[in-house]
Amino acid sequence: MTTPLFLLRCVQLGISIRDLDLLTIGLVNDMYCESGNDSYSYARLGTQEDFDRF
């Protein structure tokens, strides 16, 4: 990953330069990957009962 690409990902996530003092590159990458799941509509969401059975 290049520096410009990393900074682009930060802008897309709304992370400021000041916030980067508290985050690692890996954490920013994970946050970007997980942000793709925000618009996914799951067929079924787990309930408390599901977790209890697990």
ModelCIF file with pLDDT and N, C-alpha, C, O atoms, coordinates in Angstrom:
data_MODEL
#
_entry.id   MODEL 
#
_entity.id                         1 
_entity.type                       polymer 
_entity.pdbx_number_of_molecules   1 
#
_entity_poly.entity_id                      1 
_entity_poly.type                           'polypeptide(L)' 
_entity_poly.nstd_linkage                   no 
_entity_poly.nstd_monomer                   no 
_entity_poly.pdbx_seq_one_letter_code       MTTPLFLLRCVQLGISIRDLDLLTIGLVNDMYCESGNDSYSYARLGTQEDFDRF 
_entity_poly.pdbx_seq_one_letter_code_can   MTTPLFLLRCVQLGISIRDLDLLTIGLVNDMYCESGNDSYSYARLGTQEDFDRF 
_entity_poly.pdbx_strand_id                 A 
#
loop_
_entity_poly_seq.entity_id 
_entity_poly_seq.num 
_entity_poly_seq.mon_id 
_entity_poly_seq.hetero 
1 1  MET n 
1 2  THR n 
1 3  THR n 
1 4  PRO n 
1 5  LEU n 
1 6  PHE n 
1 7  LEU n 
1 8  LEU n 
1 9  ARG n 
1 10 CYS n 
1 11 VAL n 
1 12 GLN n 
1 13 LEU n 
1 14 GLY n 
1 15 ILE n 
1 16 SER n 
1 17 ILE n 
1 18 ARG n 
1 19 ASP n 
1 20 LEU n 
1 21 ASP n 
1 22 LEU n 
1 23 LEU n 
1 24 THR n 
1 25 ILE n 
1 26 GLY n 
1 27 LEU n 
1 28 VAL n 
1 29 ASN n 
1 30 ASP n 
1 31 MET n 
1 32 TYR n 
1 33 CYS n 
1 34 GLU n 
1 35 SER n 
1 36 GLY n 
1 37 ASN n 
1 38 ASP n 
1 39 SER n 
1 40 TYR n 
1 41 SER n 
1 42 TYR n 
1 43 ALA n 
1 44 ARG n 
1 45 LEU n 
1 46 GLY n 
1 47 THR n 
1 48 GLN n 
1 49 GLU n 
1 50 ASP n 
1 51 PHE n 
1 52 ASP n 
1 53 ARG n 
1 54 PHE n 
#
_struct_asym.id          A 
_struct_asym.entity_id   1 
#
loop_
_ma_qa_metric.id 
_ma_qa_metric.mode 
_ma_qa_metric.name 
_ma_qa_metric.software_group_id 
_ma_qa_metric.type 
1 global pLDDT . pLDDT 
2 local  pLDDT . pLDDT 
#
_ma_qa_metric_global.metric_id      1 
_ma_qa_metric_global.metric_value   92.02 
_ma_qa_metric_global.model_id       1 
_ma_qa_metric_global.ordinal_id     1 
#
loop_
_ma_qa_metric_local.label_asym_id 
_ma_qa_metric_local.label_comp_id 
_ma_qa_metric_local.label_seq_id 
_ma_qa_metric_local.metric_id 
_ma_qa_metric_local.metric_value 
_ma_qa_metric_local.model_id 
_ma_qa_metric_local.ordinal_id 
A MET 1  2 86.00 1 1  
A THR 2  2 94.00 1 2  
A THR 3  2 93.00 1 3  
A PRO 4  2 95.00 1 4  
A LEU 5  2 94.00 1 5  
A PHE 6  2 95.00 1 6  
A LEU 7  2 94.00 1 7  
A LEU 8  2 94.00 1 8  
A ARG 9  2 95.00 1 9  
A CYS 10 2 96.00 1 10 
A VAL 11 2 95.00 1 11 
A GLN 12 2 94.00 1 12 
A LEU 13 2 95.00 1 13 
A GLY 14 2 95.00 1 14 
A ILE 15 2 96.00 1 15 
A SER 16 2 94.00 1 16 
A ILE 17 2 92.00 1 17 
A ARG 18 2 94.00 1 18 
A ASP 19 2 94.00 1 19 
A LEU 20 2 93.00 1 20 
A ASP 21 2 93.00 1 21 
A LEU 22 2 95.00 1 22 
A LEU 23 2 95.00 1 23 
A THR 24 2 94.00 1 24 
A ILE 25 2 94.00 1 25 
A GLY 26 2 95.00 1 26 
A LEU 27 2 96.00 1 27 
A VAL 28 2 96.00 1 28 
A ASN 29 2 94.00 1 29 
A ASP 30 2 95.00 1 30 
A MET 31 2 95.00 1 31 
A TYR 32 2 94.00 1 32 
A CYS 33 2 92.00 1 33 
A GLU 34 2 91.00 1 34 
A SER 35 2 91.00 1 35 
A GLY 36 2 85.00 1 36 
A ASN 37 2 83.00 1 37 
A ASP 38 2 81.00 1 38 
A SER 39 2 82.00 1 39 
A TYR 40 2 83.00 1 40 
A SER 41 2 82.00 1 41 
A TYR 42 2 81.00 1 42 
A ALA 43 2 86.00 1 43 
A ARG 44 2 86.00 1 44 
A LEU 45 2 86.00 1 45 
A GLY 46 2 90.00 1 46 
A THR 47 2 94.00 1 47 
A GLN 48 2 95.00 1 48 
A GLU 49 2 95.00 1 49 
A ASP 50 2 94.00 1 50 
A PHE 51 2 95.00 1 51 
A ASP 52 2 96.00 1 52 
A ARG 53 2 95.00 1 53 
A PHE 54 2 92.00 1 54 
#
loop_
_atom_site.group_PDB 
_atom_site.id 
_atom_site.type_symbol 
_atom_site.label_atom_id 
_atom_site.label_alt_id 
_atom_site.label_comp_id 
_atom_site.label_asym_id 
_atom_site.label_entity_id 
_atom_site.label_seq_id 
_atom_site.pdbx_PDB_ins_code 
_atom_site.Cartn_x 
_atom_site.Cartn_y 
_atom_site.Cartn_z 
_atom_site.occupancy 
_atom_site.B_iso_or_equiv 
_atom_site.pdbx_formal_charge 
_atom_site.auth_seq_id 
_atom_site.auth_comp_id 
_atom_site.auth_asym_id 
_atom_site.auth_atom_id 
_atom_site.pdbx_PDB_model_num 
ATOM 1   N N  . MET A 1 1  ? 0.856   -1.169  0.000  1.00 86.00 ? 1  MET A N  1 
ATOM 2   C CA . MET A 1 1  ? 0.000   0.000   0.000  1.00 86.00 ? 1  MET A CA 1 
ATOM 3   C C  . MET A 1 1  ? 0.905   1.235   0.000  1.00 86.00 ? 1  MET A C  1 
ATOM 4   O O  . MET A 1 1  ? 1.882   1.314   0.744  1.00 86.00 ? 1  MET A O  1 
ATOM 5   N N  . THR A 1 2  ? 0.559   2.164   -0.831 1.00 94.00 ? 2  THR A N  1 
ATOM 6   C CA . THR A 1 2  ? 1.330   3.403   -0.906 1.00 94.00 ? 2  THR A CA 1 
ATOM 7   C C  . THR A 1 2  ? 0.796   4.425   0.091  1.00 94.00 ? 2  THR A C  1 
ATOM 8   O O  . THR A 1 2  ? -0.327  4.304   0.582  1.00 94.00 ? 2  THR A O  1 
ATOM 9   N N  . THR A 1 3  ? 1.598   5.414   0.375  1.00 93.00 ? 3  THR A N  1 
ATOM 10  C CA . THR A 1 3  ? 1.179   6.470   1.306  1.00 93.00 ? 3  THR A CA 1 
ATOM 11  C C  . THR A 1 3  ? -0.058  7.212   0.803  1.00 93.00 ? 3  THR A C  1 
ATOM 12  O O  . THR A 1 3  ? -0.987  7.437   1.579  1.00 93.00 ? 3  THR A O  1 
ATOM 13  N N  . PRO A 1 4  ? -0.095  7.601   -0.482 1.00 95.00 ? 4  PRO A N  1 
ATOM 14  C CA . PRO A 1 4  ? -1.313  8.287   -0.951 1.00 95.00 ? 4  PRO A CA 1 
ATOM 15  C C  . PRO A 1 4  ? -2.567  7.413   -0.823 1.00 95.00 ? 4  PRO A C  1 
ATOM 16  O O  . PRO A 1 4  ? -3.635  7.918   -0.476 1.00 95.00 ? 4  PRO A O  1 
ATOM 17  N N  . LEU A 1 5  ? -2.450  6.126   -1.096 1.00 94.00 ? 5  LEU A N  1 
ATOM 18  C CA . LEU A 1 5  ? -3.611  5.241   -0.961 1.00 94.00 ? 5  LEU A CA 1 
ATOM 19  C C  . LEU A 1 5  ? -4.034  5.141   0.493  1.00 94.00 ? 5  LEU A C  1 
ATOM 20  O O  . LEU A 1 5  ? -5.227  5.158   0.795  1.00 94.00 ? 5  LEU A O  1 
ATOM 21  N N  . PHE A 1 6  ? -3.076  5.039   1.388  1.00 95.00 ? 6  PHE A N  1 
ATOM 22  C CA . PHE A 1 6  ? -3.396  4.977   2.814  1.00 95.00 ? 6  PHE A CA 1 
ATOM 23  C C  . PHE A 1 6  ? -4.110  6.255   3.259  1.00 95.00 ? 6  PHE A C  1 
ATOM 24  O O  . PHE A 1 6  ? -5.103  6.193   3.983  1.00 95.00 ? 6  PHE A O  1 
ATOM 25  N N  . LEU A 1 7  ? -3.607  7.401   2.830  1.00 94.00 ? 7  LEU A N  1 
ATOM 26  C CA . LEU A 1 7  ? -4.238  8.664   3.213  1.00 94.00 ? 7  LEU A CA 1 
ATOM 27  C C  . LEU A 1 7  ? -5.624  8.800   2.595  1.00 94.00 ? 7  LEU A C  1 
ATOM 28  O O  . LEU A 1 7  ? -6.522  9.369   3.216  1.00 94.00 ? 7  LEU A O  1 
ATOM 29  N N  . LEU A 1 8  ? -5.810  8.288   1.391  1.00 94.00 ? 8  LEU A N  1 
ATOM 30  C CA . LEU A 1 8  ? -7.139  8.286   0.783  1.00 94.00 ? 8  LEU A CA 1 
ATOM 31  C C  . LEU A 1 8  ? -8.106  7.465   1.612  1.00 94.00 ? 8  LEU A C  1 
ATOM 32  O O  . LEU A 1 8  ? -9.238  7.886   1.848  1.00 94.00 ? 8  LEU A O  1 
ATOM 33  N N  . ARG A 1 9  ? -7.670  6.299   2.054  1.00 95.00 ? 9  ARG A N  1 
ATOM 34  C CA . ARG A 1 9  ? -8.531  5.457   2.899  1.00 95.00 ? 9  ARG A CA 1 
ATOM 35  C C  . ARG A 1 9  ? -8.898  6.187   4.185  1.00 95.00 ? 9  ARG A C  1 
ATOM 36  O O  . ARG A 1 9  ? -10.035 6.097   4.649  1.00 95.00 ? 9  ARG A O  1 
ATOM 37  N N  . CYS A 1 10 ? -7.941  6.910   4.763  1.00 96.00 ? 10 CYS A N  1 
ATOM 38  C CA . CYS A 1 10 ? -8.217  7.675   5.986  1.00 96.00 ? 10 CYS A CA 1 
ATOM 39  C C  . CYS A 1 10 ? -9.272  8.741   5.733  1.00 96.00 ? 10 CYS A C  1 
ATOM 40  O O  . CYS A 1 10 ? -10.176 8.928   6.547  1.00 96.00 ? 10 CYS A O  1 
ATOM 41  N N  . VAL A 1 11 ? -9.161  9.439   4.608  1.00 95.00 ? 11 VAL A N  1 
ATOM 42  C CA . VAL A 1 11 ? -10.152 10.470  4.275  1.00 95.00 ? 11 VAL A CA 1 
ATOM 43  C C  . VAL A 1 11 ? -11.523 9.838   4.069  1.00 95.00 ? 11 VAL A C  1 
ATOM 44  O O  . VAL A 1 11 ? -12.533 10.383  4.515  1.00 95.00 ? 11 VAL A O  1 
ATOM 45  N N  . GLN A 1 12 ? -11.563 8.694   3.396  1.00 94.00 ? 12 GLN A N  1 
ATOM 46  C CA . GLN A 1 12 ? -12.840 8.021   3.159  1.00 94.00 ? 12 GLN A CA 1 
ATOM 47  C C  . GLN A 1 12 ? -13.496 7.592   4.463  1.00 94.00 ? 12 GLN A C  1 
ATOM 48  O O  . GLN A 1 12 ? -14.723 7.557   4.557  1.00 94.00 ? 12 GLN A O  1 
ATOM 49  N N  . LEU A 1 13 ? -12.690 7.265   5.470  1.00 95.00 ? 13 LEU A N  1 
ATOM 50  C CA . LEU A 1 13 ? -13.219 6.853   6.766  1.00 95.00 ? 13 LEU A CA 1 
ATOM 51  C C  . LEU A 1 13 ? -13.465 8.034   7.702  1.00 95.00 ? 13 LEU A C  1 
ATOM 52  O O  . LEU A 1 13 ? -14.082 7.874   8.755  1.00 95.00 ? 13 LEU A O  1 
ATOM 53  N N  . GLY A 1 14 ? -12.991 9.210   7.326  1.00 95.00 ? 14 GLY A N  1 
ATOM 54  C CA . GLY A 1 14 ? -13.161 10.380  8.177  1.00 95.00 ? 14 GLY A CA 1 
ATOM 55  C C  . GLY A 1 14 ? -12.139 10.464  9.299  1.00 95.00 ? 14 GLY A C  1 
ATOM 56  O O  . GLY A 1 14 ? -12.402 11.082  10.330 1.00 95.00 ? 14 GLY A O  1 
ATOM 57  N N  . ILE A 1 15 ? -10.974 9.848   9.111  1.00 96.00 ? 15 ILE A N  1 
ATOM 58  C CA . ILE A 1 15 ? -9.918  9.851   10.127 1.00 96.00 ? 15 ILE A CA 1 
ATOM 59  C C  . ILE A 1 15 ? -9.012  11.050  9.875  1.00 96.00 ? 15 ILE A C  1 
ATOM 60  O O  . ILE A 1 15 ? -8.519  11.245  8.764  1.00 96.00 ? 15 ILE A O  1 
ATOM 61  N N  . SER A 1 16 ? -8.800  11.840  10.904 1.00 94.00 ? 16 SER A N  1 
ATOM 62  C CA . SER A 1 16 ? -7.938  13.012  10.763 1.00 94.00 ? 16 SER A CA 1 
ATOM 63  C C  . SER A 1 16 ? -6.478  12.621  11.016 1.00 94.00 ? 16 SER A C  1 
ATOM 64  O O  . SER A 1 16 ? -6.188  11.546  11.542 1.00 94.00 ? 16 SER A O  1 
ATOM 65  N N  . ILE A 1 17 ? -5.585  13.502  10.637 1.00 92.00 ? 17 ILE A N  1 
ATOM 66  C CA . ILE A 1 17 ? -4.158  13.277  10.866 1.00 92.00 ? 17 ILE A CA 1 
ATOM 67  C C  . ILE A 1 17 ? -3.886  13.144  12.363 1.00 92.00 ? 17 ILE A C  1 
ATOM 68  O O  . ILE A 1 17 ? -3.058  12.333  12.777 1.00 92.00 ? 17 ILE A O  1 
ATOM 69  N N  . ARG A 1 18 ? -4.570  13.924  13.156 1.00 94.00 ? 18 ARG A N  1 
ATOM 70  C CA . ARG A 1 18 ? -4.392  13.857  14.614 1.00 94.00 ? 18 ARG A CA 1 
ATOM 71  C C  . ARG A 1 18 ? -4.815  12.483  15.146 1.00 94.00 ? 18 ARG A C  1 
ATOM 72  O O  . ARG A 1 18 ? -4.182  11.949  16.057 1.00 94.00 ? 18 ARG A O  1 
ATOM 73  N N  . ASP A 1 19 ? -5.886  11.911  14.579 1.00 94.00 ? 19 ASP A N  1 
ATOM 74  C CA . ASP A 1 19 ? -6.351  10.589  15.013 1.00 94.00 ? 19 ASP A CA 1 
ATOM 75  C C  . ASP A 1 19 ? -5.355  9.479   14.678 1.00 94.00 ? 19 ASP A C  1 
ATOM 76  O O  . ASP A 1 19 ? -5.331  8.442   15.341 1.00 94.00 ? 19 ASP A O  1 
ATOM 77  N N  . LEU A 1 20 ? -4.538  9.695   13.655 1.00 93.00 ? 20 LEU A N  1 
ATOM 78  C CA . LEU A 1 20 ? -3.595  8.657   13.239 1.00 93.00 ? 20 LEU A CA 1 
ATOM 79  C C  . LEU A 1 20 ? -2.537  8.367   14.296 1.00 93.00 ? 20 LEU A C  1 
ATOM 80  O O  . LEU A 1 20 ? -1.909  7.309   14.257 1.00 93.00 ? 20 LEU A O  1 
ATOM 81  N N  . ASP A 1 21 ? -2.326  9.280   15.238 1.00 93.00 ? 21 ASP A N  1 
ATOM 82  C CA . ASP A 1 21 ? -1.406  9.017   16.342 1.00 93.00 ? 21 ASP A CA 1 
ATOM 83  C C  . ASP A 1 21 ? -1.889  7.860   17.199 1.00 93.00 ? 21 ASP A C  1 
ATOM 84  O O  . ASP A 1 21 ? -1.088  7.190   17.851 1.00 93.00 ? 21 ASP A O  1 
ATOM 85  N N  . LEU A 1 22 ? -3.196  7.622   17.200 1.00 95.00 ? 22 LEU A N  1 
ATOM 86  C CA . LEU A 1 22 ? -3.792  6.604   18.065 1.00 95.00 ? 22 LEU A CA 1 
ATOM 87  C C  . LEU A 1 22 ? -4.058  5.285   17.346 1.00 95.00 ? 22 LEU A C  1 
ATOM 88  O O  . LEU A 1 22 ? -4.427  4.302   17.987 1.00 95.00 ? 22 LEU A O  1 
ATOM 89  N N  . LEU A 1 23 ? -3.875  5.246   16.011 1.00 95.00 ? 23 LEU A N  1 
ATOM 90  C CA . LEU A 1 23 ? -4.242  4.079   15.218 1.00 95.00 ? 23 LEU A CA 1 
ATOM 91  C C  . LEU A 1 23 ? -3.033  3.491   14.508 1.00 95.00 ? 23 LEU A C  1 
ATOM 92  O O  . LEU A 1 23 ? -2.066  4.198   14.224 1.00 95.00 ? 23 LEU A O  1 
ATOM 93  N N  . THR A 1 24 ? -3.091  2.206   14.227 1.00 94.00 ? 24 THR A N  1 
ATOM 94  C CA . THR A 1 24 ? -2.051  1.556   13.437 1.00 94.00 ? 24 THR A CA 1 
ATOM 95  C C  . THR A 1 24 ? -2.529  1.441   11.993 1.00 94.00 ? 24 THR A C  1 
ATOM 96  O O  . THR A 1 24 ? -3.717  1.587   11.706 1.00 94.00 ? 24 THR A O  1 
ATOM 97  N N  . ILE A 1 25 ? -1.593  1.177   11.097 1.00 94.00 ? 25 ILE A N  1 
ATOM 98  C CA . ILE A 1 25 ? -1.948  0.986   9.693  1.00 94.00 ? 25 ILE A CA 1 
ATOM 99  C C  . ILE A 1 25 ? -2.902  -0.195  9.556  1.00 94.00 ? 25 ILE A C  1 
ATOM 100 O O  . ILE A 1 25 ? -3.874  -0.127  8.804  1.00 94.00 ? 25 ILE A O  1 
ATOM 101 N N  . GLY A 1 26 ? -2.630  -1.265  10.271 1.00 95.00 ? 26 GLY A N  1 
ATOM 102 C CA . GLY A 1 26 ? -3.485  -2.443  10.213 1.00 95.00 ? 26 GLY A CA 1 
ATOM 103 C C  . GLY A 1 26 ? -4.898  -2.162  10.678 1.00 95.00 ? 26 GLY A C  1 
ATOM 104 O O  . GLY A 1 26 ? -5.861  -2.663  10.097 1.00 95.00 ? 26 GLY A O  1 
ATOM 105 N N  . LEU A 1 27 ? -5.025  -1.364  11.721 1.00 96.00 ? 27 LEU A N  1 
ATOM 106 C CA . LEU A 1 27 ? -6.362  -1.035  12.226 1.00 96.00 ? 27 LEU A CA 1 
ATOM 107 C C  . LEU A 1 27 ? -7.131  -0.206  11.212 1.00 96.00 ? 27 LEU A C  1 
ATOM 108 O O  . LEU A 1 27 ? -8.329  -0.418  11.019 1.00 96.00 ? 27 LEU A O  1 
ATOM 109 N N  . VAL A 1 28 ? -6.459  0.733   10.564 1.00 96.00 ? 28 VAL A N  1 
ATOM 110 C CA . VAL A 1 28 ? -7.118  1.539   9.531  1.00 96.00 ? 28 VAL A CA 1 
ATOM 111 C C  . VAL A 1 28 ? -7.551  0.640   8.374  1.00 96.00 ? 28 VAL A C  1 
ATOM 112 O O  . VAL A 1 28 ? -8.651  0.799   7.845  1.00 96.00 ? 28 VAL A O  1 
ATOM 113 N N  . ASN A 1 29 ? -6.699  -0.295  7.980  1.00 94.00 ? 29 ASN A N  1 
ATOM 114 C CA . ASN A 1 29 ? -7.065  -1.232  6.905  1.00 94.00 ? 29 ASN A CA 1 
ATOM 115 C C  . ASN A 1 29 ? -8.268  -2.082  7.304  1.00 94.00 ? 29 ASN A C  1 
ATOM 116 O O  . ASN A 1 29 ? -9.170  -2.296  6.494  1.00 94.00 ? 29 ASN A O  1 
ATOM 117 N N  . ASP A 1 30 ? -8.287  -2.562  8.534  1.00 95.00 ? 30 ASP A N  1 
ATOM 118 C CA . ASP A 1 30 ? -9.429  -3.349  9.009  1.00 95.00 ? 30 ASP A CA 1 
ATOM 119 C C  . ASP A 1 30 ? -10.707 -2.517  9.019  1.00 95.00 ? 30 ASP A C  1 
ATOM 120 O O  . ASP A 1 30 ? -11.771 -2.999  8.632  1.00 95.00 ? 30 ASP A O  1 
ATOM 121 N N  . MET A 1 31 ? -10.599 -1.275  9.458  1.00 95.00 ? 31 MET A N  1 
ATOM 122 C CA . MET A 1 31 ? -11.767 -0.398  9.483  1.00 95.00 ? 31 MET A CA 1 
ATOM 123 C C  . MET A 1 31 ? -12.295 -0.161  8.078  1.00 95.00 ? 31 MET A C  1 
ATOM 124 O O  . MET A 1 31 ? -13.508 -0.119  7.871  1.00 95.00 ? 31 MET A O  1 
ATOM 125 N N  . TYR A 1 32 ? -11.404 -0.006  7.117  1.00 94.00 ? 32 TYR A N  1 
ATOM 126 C CA . TYR A 1 32 ? -11.832 0.211   5.735  1.00 94.00 ? 32 TYR A CA 1 
ATOM 127 C C  . TYR A 1 32 ? -12.525 -1.035  5.186  1.00 94.00 ? 32 TYR A C  1 
ATOM 128 O O  . TYR A 1 32 ? -13.560 -0.937  4.526  1.00 94.00 ? 32 TYR A O  1 
ATOM 129 N N  . CYS A 1 33 ? -11.954 -2.197  5.461  1.00 92.00 ? 33 CYS A N  1 
ATOM 130 C CA . CYS A 1 33 ? -12.573 -3.447  4.986  1.00 92.00 ? 33 CYS A CA 1 
ATOM 131 C C  . CYS A 1 33 ? -13.956 -3.641  5.607  1.00 92.00 ? 33 CYS A C  1 
ATOM 132 O O  . CYS A 1 33 ? -14.900 -4.032  4.920  1.00 92.00 ? 33 CYS A O  1 
ATOM 133 N N  . GLU A 1 34 ? -14.070 -3.371  6.887  1.00 91.00 ? 34 GLU A N  1 
ATOM 134 C CA . GLU A 1 34 ? -15.348 -3.539  7.573  1.00 91.00 ? 34 GLU A CA 1 
ATOM 135 C C  . GLU A 1 34 ? -16.374 -2.500  7.142  1.00 91.00 ? 34 GLU A C  1 
ATOM 136 O O  . GLU A 1 34 ? -17.576 -2.755  7.220  1.00 91.00 ? 34 GLU A O  1 
ATOM 137 N N  . SER A 1 35 ? -15.927 -1.346  6.693  1.00 91.00 ? 35 SER A N  1 
ATOM 138 C CA . SER A 1 35 ? -16.875 -0.325  6.254  1.00 91.00 ? 35 SER A CA 1 
ATOM 139 C C  . SER A 1 35 ? -17.657 -0.791  5.030  1.00 91.00 ? 35 SER A C  1 
ATOM 140 O O  . SER A 1 35 ? -18.761 -0.309  4.779  1.00 91.00 ? 35 SER A O  1 
ATOM 141 N N  . GLY A 1 36 ? -17.093 -1.721  4.271  1.00 85.00 ? 36 GLY A N  1 
ATOM 142 C CA . GLY A 1 36 ? -17.811 -2.283  3.130  1.00 85.00 ? 36 GLY A CA 1 
ATOM 143 C C  . GLY A 1 36 ? -19.014 -3.112  3.547  1.00 85.00 ? 36 GLY A C  1 
ATOM 144 O O  . GLY A 1 36 ? -19.938 -3.309  2.757  1.00 85.00 ? 36 GLY A O  1 
ATOM 145 N N  . ASN A 1 37 ? -19.010 -3.601  4.788  1.00 83.00 ? 37 ASN A N  1 
ATOM 146 C CA . ASN A 1 37 ? -20.124 -4.399  5.296  1.00 83.00 ? 37 ASN A CA 1 
ATOM 147 C C  . ASN A 1 37 ? -21.294 -3.543  5.761  1.00 83.00 ? 37 ASN A C  1 
ATOM 148 O O  . ASN A 1 37 ? -22.380 -4.067  6.008  1.00 83.00 ? 37 ASN A O  1 
ATOM 149 N N  . ASP A 1 38 ? -21.091 -2.242  5.882  1.00 81.00 ? 38 ASP A N  1 
ATOM 150 C CA . ASP A 1 38 ? -22.144 -1.367  6.399  1.00 81.00 ? 38 ASP A CA 1 
ATOM 151 C C  . ASP A 1 38 ? -23.386 -1.356  5.515  1.00 81.00 ? 38 ASP A C  1 
ATOM 152 O O  . ASP A 1 38 ? -24.505 -1.244  6.017  1.00 81.00 ? 38 ASP A O  1 
ATOM 153 N N  . SER A 1 39 ? -23.198 -1.469  4.220  1.00 82.00 ? 39 SER A N  1 
ATOM 154 C CA . SER A 1 39 ? -24.349 -1.390  3.320  1.00 82.00 ? 39 SER A CA 1 
ATOM 155 C C  . SER A 1 39 ? -24.887 -2.767  2.925  1.00 82.00 ? 39 SER A C  1 
ATOM 156 O O  . SER A 1 39 ? -25.831 -2.855  2.140  1.00 82.00 ? 39 SER A O  1 
ATOM 157 N N  . TYR A 1 40 ? -24.305 -3.831  3.454  1.00 83.00 ? 40 TYR A N  1 
ATOM 158 C CA . TYR A 1 40 ? -24.748 -5.180  3.115  1.00 83.00 ? 40 TYR A CA 1 
ATOM 159 C C  . TYR A 1 40 ? -26.001 -5.509  3.917  1.00 83.00 ? 40 TYR A C  1 
ATOM 160 O O  . TYR A 1 40 ? -26.046 -5.309  5.131  1.00 83.00 ? 40 TYR A O  1 
ATOM 161 N N  . SER A 1 41 ? -27.013 -6.015  3.226  1.00 82.00 ? 41 SER A N  1 
ATOM 162 C CA . SER A 1 41 ? -28.231 -6.384  3.946  1.00 82.00 ? 41 SER A CA 1 
ATOM 163 C C  . SER A 1 41 ? -28.220 -7.896  4.189  1.00 82.00 ? 41 SER A C  1 
ATOM 164 O O  . SER A 1 41 ? -28.331 -8.695  3.260  1.00 82.00 ? 41 SER A O  1 
ATOM 165 N N  . TYR A 1 42 ? -28.085 -8.251  5.435  1.00 81.00 ? 42 TYR A N  1 
ATOM 166 C CA . TYR A 1 42 ? -28.034 -9.652  5.824  1.00 81.00 ? 42 TYR A CA 1 
ATOM 167 C C  . TYR A 1 42 ? -29.435 -10.251 5.771  1.00 81.00 ? 42 TYR A C  1 
ATOM 168 O O  . TYR A 1 42 ? -30.420 -9.590  6.101  1.00 81.00 ? 42 TYR A O  1 
ATOM 169 N N  . ALA A 1 43 ? -29.510 -11.511 5.351  1.00 86.00 ? 43 ALA A N  1 
ATOM 170 C CA . ALA A 1 43 ? -30.807 -12.181 5.261  1.00 86.00 ? 43 ALA A CA 1 
ATOM 171 C C  . ALA A 1 43 ? -31.412 -12.366 6.649  1.00 86.00 ? 43 ALA A C  1 
ATOM 172 O O  . ALA A 1 43 ? -32.629 -12.297 6.818  1.00 86.00 ? 43 ALA A O  1 
ATOM 173 N N  . ARG A 1 44 ? -30.553 -12.601 7.642  1.00 86.00 ? 44 ARG A N  1 
ATOM 174 C CA . ARG A 1 44 ? -31.038 -12.827 8.997  1.00 86.00 ? 44 ARG A CA 1 
ATOM 175 C C  . ARG A 1 44 ? -29.993 -12.313 9.971  1.00 86.00 ? 44 ARG A C  1 
ATOM 176 O O  . ARG A 1 44 ? -28.806 -12.600 9.821  1.00 86.00 ? 44 ARG A O  1 
ATOM 177 N N  . LEU A 1 45 ? -30.426 -11.563 10.957 1.00 86.00 ? 45 LEU A N  1 
ATOM 178 C CA . LEU A 1 45 ? -29.526 -11.081 11.989 1.00 86.00 ? 45 LEU A CA 1 
ATOM 179 C C  . LEU A 1 45 ? -29.685 -11.934 13.232 1.00 86.00 ? 45 LEU A C  1 
ATOM 180 O O  . LEU A 1 45 ? -30.788 -12.366 13.565 1.00 86.00 ? 45 LEU A O  1 
ATOM 181 N N  . GLY A 1 46 ? -28.577 -12.174 13.915 1.00 90.00 ? 46 GLY A N  1 
ATOM 182 C CA . GLY A 1 46 ? -28.609 -12.969 15.138 1.00 90.00 ? 46 GLY A CA 1 
ATOM 183 C C  . GLY A 1 46 ? -29.325 -12.248 16.271 1.00 90.00 ? 46 GLY A C  1 
ATOM 184 O O  . GLY A 1 46 ? -29.231 -11.028 16.406 1.00 90.00 ? 46 GLY A O  1 
ATOM 185 N N  . THR A 1 47 ? -30.029 -13.006 17.070 1.00 94.00 ? 47 THR A N  1 
ATOM 186 C CA . THR A 1 47 ? -30.719 -12.462 18.225 1.00 94.00 ? 47 THR A CA 1 
ATOM 187 C C  . THR A 1 47 ? -30.005 -12.922 19.490 1.00 94.00 ? 47 THR A C  1 
ATOM 188 O O  . THR A 1 47 ? -29.059 -13.706 19.411 1.00 94.00 ? 47 THR A O  1 
ATOM 189 N N  . GLN A 1 48 ? -30.434 -12.455 20.636 1.00 95.00 ? 48 GLN A N  1 
ATOM 190 C CA . GLN A 1 48 ? -29.841 -12.880 21.895 1.00 95.00 ? 48 GLN A CA 1 
ATOM 191 C C  . GLN A 1 48 ? -30.043 -14.379 22.078 1.00 95.00 ? 48 GLN A C  1 
ATOM 192 O O  . GLN A 1 48 ? -29.162 -15.069 22.592 1.00 95.00 ? 48 GLN A O  1 
ATOM 193 N N  . GLU A 1 49 ? -31.189 -14.878 21.664 1.00 95.00 ? 49 GLU A N  1 
ATOM 194 C CA . GLU A 1 49 ? -31.461 -16.320 21.783 1.00 95.00 ? 49 GLU A CA 1 
ATOM 195 C C  . GLU A 1 49 ? -30.458 -17.135 20.966 1.00 95.00 ? 49 GLU A C  1 
ATOM 196 O O  . GLU A 1 49 ? -30.006 -18.192 21.409 1.00 95.00 ? 49 GLU A O  1 
ATOM 197 N N  . ASP A 1 50 ? -30.111 -16.647 19.777 1.00 94.00 ? 50 ASP A N  1 
ATOM 198 C CA . ASP A 1 50 ? -29.114 -17.323 18.958 1.00 94.00 ? 50 ASP A CA 1 
ATOM 199 C C  . ASP A 1 50 ? -27.764 -17.389 19.667 1.00 94.00 ? 50 ASP A C  1 
ATOM 200 O O  . ASP A 1 50 ? -27.090 -18.418 19.648 1.00 94.00 ? 50 ASP A O  1 
ATOM 201 N N  . PHE A 1 51 ? -27.382 -16.283 20.289 1.00 95.00 ? 51 PHE A N  1 
ATOM 202 C CA . PHE A 1 51 ? -26.111 -16.261 21.006 1.00 95.00 ? 51 PHE A CA 1 
ATOM 203 C C  . PHE A 1 51 ? -26.148 -17.182 22.224 1.00 95.00 ? 51 PHE A C  1 
ATOM 204 O O  . PHE A 1 51 ? -25.160 -17.848 22.532 1.00 95.00 ? 51 PHE A O  1 
ATOM 205 N N  . ASP A 1 52 ? -27.274 -17.219 22.908 1.00 96.00 ? 52 ASP A N  1 
ATOM 206 C CA . ASP A 1 52 ? -27.403 -18.098 24.060 1.00 96.00 ? 52 ASP A CA 1 
ATOM 207 C C  . ASP A 1 52 ? -27.258 -19.568 23.653 1.00 96.00 ? 52 ASP A C  1 
ATOM 208 O O  . ASP A 1 52 ? -26.621 -20.353 24.355 1.00 96.00 ? 52 ASP A O  1 
ATOM 209 N N  . ARG A 1 53 ? -27.848 -19.927 22.521 1.00 95.00 ? 53 ARG A N  1 
ATOM 210 C CA . ARG A 1 53 ? -27.743 -21.319 22.039 1.00 95.00 ? 53 ARG A CA 1 
ATOM 211 C C  . ARG A 1 53 ? -26.323 -21.648 21.592 1.00 95.00 ? 53 ARG A C  1 
ATOM 212 O O  . ARG A 1 53 ? -25.881 -22.791 21.700 1.00 95.00 ? 53 ARG A O  1 
ATOM 213 N N  . PHE A 1 54 ? -25.620 -20.651 21.096 1.00 92.00 ? 54 PHE A N  1 
ATOM 214 C CA . PHE A 1 54 ? -24.257 -20.866 20.636 1.00 92.00 ? 54 PHE A CA 1 
ATOM 215 C C  . PHE A 1 54 ? -23.371 -21.249 21.802 1.00 92.00 ? 54 PHE A C  1 
ATOM 216 O O  . PHE A 1 54 ? -22.174 -21.475 21.620 1.00 92.00 ? 54 PHE A O  1 
#
